[in-house]
Structures are given as C-alpha cells and as structure tokens.
Amino acid sequence: MISSTPQKYGWRGQWIGWRNRLLASPRFQRFASRFPLTRPIARRRARALFDLVAGFTYSQILAACIETDLFEVLAEGPQTSEVIASRIDLPLAGAERLLRGAAALGLVEPIEKGWALGSDGAALRGNRGIAEMVAHHHLLYADLADPVGLLRRGGGGGALSGLWHYAESPHPGDARAVAAYSALMAASQPLIAAQAIDAYPFHRHRRLLDVGGGEGAFLAEVGARAPALELGLFDLPAVGDRARVRFDSAGLTKQPAIFGGDFLRDPLPQGYDIISLVRVLHDHDDGPALELLRNIYNALPSGGTLLIVEPMARTPGAAAAGDAYFGFYLLAMGSGRPRSASEIAAMLRSARFSQTRQIATAMPLTTSAMAAVR
C-alpha cells in the first residue's frame, strides 16, 4: 500500500511548500497586483495562466483560419470584411468575429477599413508543415476530450492512432493505408530537414541510409545540398513507392536506392557509413526503440555514424514542446514518448554505440539532434 503521507524533500521541498502557500493566498494575490514592484510580475503571470486556460480556443481560431483559407485570401493584399466573408464562405458576423480573434493572436491585423495578413499569419503561411499539423489536430483533440481516460488506458485506441498504425494493419502494403500519415510527415519535414542539414556535415560521408524515411522528403533535401552523397531509403514497401514518385520529380543528381521492409524485424541494408532516424525513435516505446538501435548498429560499419533528429524532452527553452505537446501527442498515437538527450544517450550505449554527442540546432523547439558512432 502506498502511503498518503507527504514525503520530506529537505530544504527545497520546504521552500516550495512555503512559496505555493503564499502564491495561493488571495490576500497575497491582491497585494501583488497592486504593489508597484510586483504588479508587472503579477500581470505577466496572470496573462500566462489565462493563455494556458484559453489555449484550446486560440488553437481553434487558428484551425478556422486554415480551414477557410483566410491566410491565402489575405496574402493577395488587404481586403474588406465583406469581401473576406464572401471568399471564405462565412456570414459577415462570423467572418468579423474570426478576424477579430485572429487579430488578437497576431495572425491578421486591421488596416484602415479592411484587414491584412499579420506577421505570425505570414510566417505560418510560409510553413506548409505547420498548416498540415493544425489541419489534422481535430483527431488529437478528439482523443484529448477525456485526458484522464487517455492516461488511464495508456494511450491509443482513438482517432489519432488510426492515422499512424498503418504498419500494424492487416494489409500494411496497402498504399491507401499509408497515404494520410506519409503525406503529413512529408509536408512537415522541410523545416526539420533544413535544420539537420545546417547542423550536421553530411558531405563528410559517402553513403546515407534514411531509416523510416517515409516519402523521402528528408533525403531529397539532403541530396540537393550534398549532391555527391549516395542515398538510400528504408521503409514499408508502399511508403517506398510514394518516395519513388517524389525522387523522380526532385531532379536529384543520383536517384536514391529504395529498400522495402520492416525496420524492427528485417535486417537493414549494409554499406552505408551514416544512417539517419528523423522523427522515428520517439514514435516507438522503449523496447522497440532499443531493438531498432541494435538493428542499426548491426548494419553500420566500424566507425559508422547514426544521426537521430527529433524533438527531445527537457530541452532548455523548449520543455513544453517535449513533455507537454509531444508527450500527449504520442500517448494519443498509442506508441512512443519524447526522450531527453541523456535518455537517448543511455539507450545508444545499451545498443553498444561507443560515442554519443548532442548537436546544436537553430530551432531546438522543433528539432534536436544527436550523433553516435559504432
């Protein structure tokens, strides 16, 4: 039986208890909101707490902007509410409410008697991957409607897991089963790919195999930046067929080799001096993830490199993206979890890799990287 008696955690535990009692006191809250030195802090914390409470509403405003193509309409230039309402197929009152909400979030902005695309709206429009992620979030939100239930059953079994588990379907080779998730990952790949290519010197290698490479969006970007590199992709056969279509239209100097198979069960092709895992490891629970790392270790030559690229937990300045967003996203998916750099390093050592190092990236909020040597 687990004791319900609070545990003692020394001076830090005592300090946290005192701090929390103070912050929860209505009397202290009133004082802090009126005292000149604490008023800015109180207002900032109140705003952060309100944003936390209202976050779902904000995300749904963004979803409505994307679903109605509002950003695309405003990208043509400022327009009146009446014109916008007609073009996004909303009644005038509905369009104006959406426009005011989007303006409050920096997505659009009022200009004279009309509306223009805001700075954040322009940035979002320039990143198709974010729009694709937002467009499929209705699946995630359906699963999160009962977060406690999701936690109790251990994840999966909902709308989002149906999108991802094509590999476990009775017909994993069915092209229709892989299309939705493969297209989503390909659309959201360019920003990840650009950061990885900027951070890691791929030109120092001869042959790169991207395991779980999906439609080949990452390899196409690498091939454009390092044309001398021989490329290979390993994924389910139906996914590889989609990659072949992308490679045929990418104008690469050398066509990548495509290998079909299950990277948890089938041996990986050998002869590649670097293997990449881009947003793959965190999709798998610890057992399968470790099995994958061992499979890669066996495929690499002595001195070969494994490059892992994905958002990582407990990343300074990006902790909420790791354990909050991706923690619950992967729970809804029914497989995997975000791991910290130290946890990944420990798994790599268990898989017999001898050297591991973290690689700095320009945007750790979305992309962290780690290299390991066999």
C-alpha positions as CSV (number, residue, x, y, z in Angstrom):
1,M,0.0,0.0,0.0
2,I,1.3,3.5,-0.9
3,S,1.4,5.9,2.0
4,S,-0.6,9.1,1.6
5,T,1.7,10.9,4.0
6,P,3.7,13.7,2.2
7,Q,7.3,12.9,1.8
8,K,10.1,15.0,3.1
9,Y,12.4,16.6,0.5
10,G,14.7,18.7,2.6
11,W,15.0,22.5,2.4
12,R,13.9,22.7,-1.2
13,G,10.7,20.9,-0.5
14,Q,10.0,23.2,2.4
15,W,10.7,26.3,0.3
16,I,8.4,25.1,-2.5
17,G,5.7,24.4,0.1
18,W,6.1,27.9,1.6
19,R,6.1,29.5,-1.9
20,N,3.0,27.7,-3.0
21,R,1.0,28.6,0.1
22,L,2.0,32.2,-0.4
23,L,1.0,32.3,-4.1
24,A,-2.3,30.6,-3.4
25,S,-3.2,33.2,-0.8
26,P,-6.0,35.6,-2.1
27,R,-4.5,38.3,0.3
28,F,-1.1,38.0,-1.3
29,Q,-2.5,38.0,-4.8
30,R,-4.4,41.2,-4.1
31,F,-1.2,42.8,-2.7
32,A,1.0,41.6,-5.6
33,S,-1.5,43.0,-8.2
34,R,-1.4,46.5,-6.5
35,F,2.1,46.9,-5.3
36,P,4.2,48.8,-8.0
37,L,7.2,46.5,-7.8
38,T,5.2,43.2,-8.0
39,R,2.4,44.4,-10.3
40,P,4.2,43.7,-13.6
41,I,5.1,40.2,-12.4
42,A,1.6,39.5,-11.2
43,R,0.1,40.7,-14.5
44,R,2.6,38.7,-16.6
45,R,1.8,35.5,-14.6
46,A,-1.9,36.1,-14.8
47,R,-1.7,36.5,-18.6
48,A,0.3,33.3,-18.8
49,L,-2.2,31.4,-16.7
50,F,-5.1,32.8,-18.8
51,D,-3.3,31.8,-22.0
52,L,-3.0,28.3,-20.6
53,V,-6.7,28.1,-19.8
54,A,-7.7,29.6,-23.2
55,G,-5.1,27.8,-25.3
56,F,-7.7,25.4,-26.9
57,T,-9.8,28.3,-28.0
58,Y,-6.7,30.0,-29.6
59,S,-5.8,26.8,-31.4
60,Q,-9.3,26.5,-32.8
61,I,-9.2,30.1,-34.1
62,L,-6.0,29.1,-35.9
63,A,-7.7,25.9,-37.2
64,A,-10.6,28.0,-38.5
65,C,-8.2,30.4,-40.3
66,I,-6.5,27.4,-42.1
67,E,-9.7,25.6,-42.9
68,T,-11.3,28.7,-44.5
69,D,-8.1,29.6,-46.3
70,L,-8.1,33.0,-44.7
71,F,-4.4,33.4,-44.9
72,E,-4.3,32.6,-48.6
73,V,-7.0,35.2,-49.2
74,L,-5.2,37.9,-47.3
75,A,-1.9,37.0,-48.9
76,E,-3.3,38.7,-52.0
77,G,-3.5,42.0,-50.1
78,P,-5.8,43.9,-47.7
79,Q,-9.5,43.4,-48.1
80,T,-12.7,44.5,-46.5
81,S,-14.7,42.3,-44.1
82,E,-17.5,41.9,-46.7
83,V,-15.1,40.6,-49.4
84,I,-13.4,38.3,-47.0
85,A,-16.7,36.9,-45.7
86,S,-17.7,36.1,-49.3
87,R,-14.4,34.5,-50.2
88,I,-14.1,32.3,-47.0
89,D,-17.8,31.3,-47.2
90,L,-18.8,32.7,-43.8
91,P,-21.6,35.1,-42.8
92,L,-20.4,38.6,-42.3
93,A,-20.8,38.4,-38.5
94,G,-18.9,35.1,-38.4
95,A,-16.1,36.4,-40.5
96,E,-15.7,39.6,-38.4
97,R,-15.6,37.5,-35.2
98,L,-12.9,35.3,-36.7
99,L,-10.9,38.3,-38.0
100,R,-11.0,40.0,-34.5
101,G,-10.0,36.8,-32.8
102,A,-7.2,36.2,-35.3
103,A,-6.0,39.8,-34.9
104,A,-5.8,39.4,-31.1
105,L,-3.4,36.5,-31.8
106,G,-1.3,38.4,-34.3
107,L,-2.4,36.3,-37.2
108,V,-4.1,39.1,-39.1
109,E,-4.2,42.9,-38.5
110,P,-6.7,45.7,-39.2
111,I,-5.7,48.3,-41.8
112,E,-7.9,51.3,-42.4
113,K,-11.3,49.8,-43.3
114,G,-10.0,46.4,-44.0
115,W,-7.8,43.5,-42.9
116,A,-4.3,42.4,-43.8
117,L,-2.3,39.3,-43.1
118,G,-0.4,39.6,-39.8
119,S,3.2,38.8,-39.1
120,D,2.5,35.4,-37.5
121,G,0.0,34.6,-40.1
122,A,2.6,35.3,-42.8
123,A,5.1,33.0,-41.0
124,L,2.5,30.2,-40.7
125,R,1.6,30.5,-44.4
126,G,5.3,30.2,-45.3
127,N,5.5,26.8,-43.4
128,R,3.1,24.3,-45.0
129,G,4.1,21.7,-42.4
130,I,2.5,23.7,-39.6
131,A,-0.7,24.1,-41.5
132,E,-0.8,20.4,-42.2
133,M,-0.3,19.6,-38.5
134,V,-3.0,22.0,-37.5
135,A,-5.4,20.6,-40.1
136,H,-5.1,17.1,-38.6
137,H,-5.3,18.3,-34.9
138,H,-9.0,17.6,-34.8
139,L,-8.0,13.9,-34.4
140,L,-5.8,14.8,-31.5
141,Y,-8.4,17.0,-29.8
142,A,-11.0,14.2,-30.1
143,D,-8.6,11.9,-28.2
144,L,-7.9,14.6,-25.6
145,A,-11.5,15.3,-24.9
146,D,-11.1,12.8,-22.0
147,P,-7.4,13.3,-21.0
148,V,-7.8,11.3,-17.7
149,G,-9.3,8.4,-19.6
150,L,-6.5,8.5,-22.1
151,L,-3.9,8.4,-19.3
152,R,-5.7,5.5,-17.6
153,R,-5.9,3.3,-20.6
154,G,-2.3,4.1,-21.6
155,G,-3.0,5.8,-24.9
156,G,-4.0,4.7,-28.3
157,G,-7.4,3.3,-29.4
158,G,-8.6,6.7,-30.7
159,A,-8.8,8.8,-33.8
160,L,-5.1,9.7,-34.0
161,S,-3.8,6.2,-33.5
162,G,-5.8,5.1,-36.5
163,L,-3.8,7.5,-38.7
164,W,-0.5,6.2,-37.5
165,H,-0.8,2.4,-37.1
166,Y,-0.9,1.5,-40.8
167,A,2.2,-0.6,-40.2
168,E,0.1,-2.9,-37.9
169,S,-2.9,-3.1,-40.2
170,P,-3.8,-6.5,-41.8
171,H,-2.6,-5.1,-45.1
172,P,0.4,-2.8,-44.3
173,G,1.4,-2.8,-48.0
174,D,-1.9,-1.1,-49.0
175,A,-1.0,2.3,-50.5
176,R,-4.2,3.8,-49.2
177,A,-3.3,2.8,-45.6
178,V,-0.1,4.7,-45.6
179,A,-1.1,7.8,-47.7
180,A,-2.5,10.1,-45.0
181,Y,0.3,9.8,-42.4
182,S,3.1,9.7,-45.0
183,A,1.7,12.9,-46.7
184,L,1.5,14.6,-43.3
185,M,5.1,13.7,-42.4
186,A,6.4,14.8,-45.8
187,A,4.6,18.1,-45.6
188,S,6.1,18.9,-42.1
189,Q,9.6,17.7,-43.0
190,P,11.2,20.6,-44.8
191,L,11.9,22.7,-41.6
192,I,13.3,19.7,-39.8
193,A,15.4,18.8,-42.8
194,A,16.8,22.3,-43.2
195,Q,17.9,22.4,-39.5
196,A,19.5,19.0,-39.6
197,I,21.4,19.8,-42.8
198,D,22.6,23.1,-41.4
199,A,23.7,21.5,-38.2
200,Y,25.4,18.3,-39.5
201,P,28.2,18.0,-42.2
202,F,26.7,15.3,-44.4
203,H,29.3,16.0,-47.1
204,R,31.9,14.2,-44.9
205,H,30.1,10.9,-45.6
206,R,29.9,8.7,-48.7
207,R,26.6,6.9,-48.3
208,L,23.5,7.8,-46.3
209,L,20.6,5.5,-45.4
210,D,17.5,7.1,-44.0
211,V,15.6,4.5,-42.0
212,G,11.8,5.1,-41.7
213,G,12.3,7.8,-44.3
214,G,8.7,8.0,-45.4
215,E,8.1,9.7,-48.8
216,G,11.8,10.8,-49.0
217,A,11.3,14.5,-48.2
218,F,14.4,14.5,-45.9
219,L,16.6,12.6,-48.4
220,A,15.5,14.9,-51.2
221,E,16.7,17.9,-49.2
222,V,20.0,16.3,-48.3
223,G,20.6,15.3,-51.9
224,A,20.1,18.8,-53.1
225,R,22.6,20.1,-50.6
226,A,25.2,17.3,-50.8
227,P,24.9,16.0,-54.4
228,A,27.9,13.7,-54.1
229,L,26.3,11.7,-51.3
230,E,24.8,8.3,-52.3
231,L,21.4,8.0,-50.8
232,G,19.2,5.1,-49.7
233,L,15.8,4.9,-48.1
234,F,14.3,2.0,-46.0
235,D,10.6,1.9,-45.2
236,L,7.5,-0.2,-45.8
237,P,7.1,-1.1,-49.5
238,A,4.0,1.0,-50.0
239,V,5.8,4.0,-48.5
240,G,8.8,3.4,-50.7
241,D,6.5,3.6,-53.7
242,R,5.5,7.1,-52.7
243,A,9.1,8.0,-52.2
244,R,10.0,6.9,-55.7
245,V,7.4,9.3,-57.1
246,R,9.0,12.2,-55.1
247,F,12.5,11.3,-56.2
248,D,11.5,11.1,-59.8
249,S,10.4,14.7,-59.7
250,A,13.1,16.1,-57.4
251,G,15.8,16.5,-60.0
252,L,18.5,14.8,-57.9
253,T,21.9,14.1,-59.4
254,K,21.7,10.5,-58.3
255,Q,18.5,8.6,-57.7
256,P,18.3,7.1,-54.1
257,A,18.1,3.4,-53.7
258,I,14.8,2.3,-52.1
259,F,14.5,-0.7,-49.8
260,G,11.2,-2.1,-48.6
261,G,10.8,-3.8,-45.3
262,D,10.1,-3.5,-41.6
263,F,13.0,-1.9,-39.7
264,L,12.1,-3.7,-36.5
265,R,12.1,-7.2,-38.0
266,D,14.1,-7.1,-41.2
267,P,17.9,-6.7,-41.5
268,L,18.9,-3.2,-42.8
269,P,21.0,-2.8,-45.9
270,Q,24.7,-2.6,-45.2
271,G,27.5,-0.5,-46.8
272,Y,26.2,2.9,-45.6
273,D,28.6,4.9,-43.4
274,I,25.8,7.1,-41.9
275,I,22.2,6.1,-41.0
276,S,19.6,8.7,-40.1
277,L,16.5,8.4,-37.9
278,V,14.4,11.5,-38.5
279,R,11.4,11.7,-36.1
280,V,11.3,8.0,-35.8
281,L,12.8,7.0,-32.5
282,H,10.3,8.9,-30.4
283,D,7.4,7.2,-32.2
284,H,8.3,3.9,-30.5
285,D,8.2,2.5,-27.0
286,D,11.4,1.7,-25.2
287,G,11.6,-2.0,-26.2
288,P,11.1,-1.5,-30.0
289,A,13.2,1.7,-30.0
290,L,16.1,-0.2,-28.5
291,E,15.6,-3.1,-30.9
292,L,15.8,-0.5,-33.8
293,L,19.0,1.0,-32.4
294,R,20.6,-2.5,-32.3
295,N,19.4,-3.3,-35.8
296,I,21.1,-0.1,-37.0
297,Y,24.3,-0.9,-35.0
298,N,24.5,-4.2,-36.8
299,A,24.1,-2.5,-40.2
300,L,26.7,0.1,-39.7
301,P,30.5,-0.5,-40.4
302,S,33.0,0.2,-37.6
303,G,33.3,3.9,-37.3
304,G,29.9,4.5,-38.9
305,T,27.5,7.1,-37.6
306,L,23.9,7.2,-36.5
307,L,22.2,10.6,-36.6
308,I,19.0,11.0,-34.6
309,V,16.9,14.1,-35.4
310,E,13.7,14.8,-33.5
311,P,12.2,17.0,-30.7
312,M,13.6,15.9,-27.4
313,A,12.3,16.2,-23.9
314,R,13.6,18.6,-21.3
315,T,15.3,20.7,-24.0
316,P,16.2,24.1,-22.4
317,G,13.7,26.7,-23.6
318,A,11.5,24.1,-25.3
319,A,10.4,21.9,-22.4
320,A,6.7,22.4,-23.1
321,A,7.0,21.2,-26.7
322,G,8.7,18.0,-25.4
323,D,6.9,16.6,-22.4
324,A,3.6,18.5,-22.8
325,Y,2.8,18.6,-26.5
326,F,4.7,15.6,-27.8
327,G,4.2,13.7,-24.6
328,F,0.4,13.7,-25.0
329,Y,0.5,13.6,-28.8
330,L,2.5,10.3,-28.7
331,L,0.2,9.0,-26.0
332,A,-2.8,9.6,-28.2
333,M,-0.9,7.9,-31.1
334,G,-0.5,4.9,-28.8
335,S,3.2,4.4,-29.2
336,G,6.4,6.1,-28.2
337,R,7.4,9.0,-25.9
338,P,9.6,12.1,-26.0
339,R,13.0,11.3,-24.6
340,S,15.7,13.6,-23.2
341,A,19.2,13.7,-24.8
342,S,20.5,11.8,-21.7
343,E,17.9,9.1,-22.1
344,I,18.7,8.7,-25.8
345,A,22.4,8.5,-25.0
346,A,21.8,5.8,-22.4
347,M,19.8,3.8,-25.0
348,L,22.6,4.2,-27.5
349,R,25.1,2.8,-25.0
350,S,22.8,-0.1,-24.4
351,A,22.8,-0.7,-28.1
352,R,26.7,-0.8,-28.0
353,F,27.4,2.6,-29.6
354,S,30.7,3.8,-28.3
355,Q,30.4,7.6,-28.7
356,T,27.5,9.9,-28.5
357,R,27.2,13.7,-28.7
358,Q,24.5,16.3,-29.0
359,I,24.5,18.6,-31.9
360,A,23.2,22.2,-31.6
361,T,20.4,23.2,-33.9
362,A,19.0,26.6,-34.8
363,M,15.4,25.8,-33.5
364,P,15.5,23.2,-30.7
365,L,11.8,23.8,-30.1
366,T,11.1,21.6,-33.1
367,T,14.4,19.9,-33.8
368,S,17.2,18.5,-31.7
369,A,20.0,16.2,-33.0
370,M,22.4,13.6,-31.6
371,A,25.1,11.6,-33.3
372,A,26.5,8.2,-32.2
373,V,29.5,6.3,-33.6
374,R,29.6,2.5,-33.9
